[in-house]
Amino acid sequence: AAHGAALLNDEHGWGLHGEGALVALRRLSGWVQDGVVPEESSGDLVKRLFSEGHAAAAISGPWL
């Protein structure tokens, strides 16, 4: 996990806590502020950005 922060802990609960989580979330927040990542996302937006060549990859699935 990024910066030592795991999404889930060993008990299958949320694991986003501690310094590693803060570093990762600050980085993500910066990407949103810089316009690298959209504030809100939808399936249609992801498809459009990918099909127009504005996204190198589209990751989705029922993992959680």
C-alpha angles and dihedrals in degrees: 000000000000115000091350095299118128122206091221129028127224091271091057092253129120112297101185100120138104133046094307091057092049092052092049094046092047089053091050091047089052091052090054092047091049092050094244092118122032118243091233130025137198135177090254092051092049092049092048095048091047096045092048091051096249094117124050093205141007117213120191140145148122097276099132 
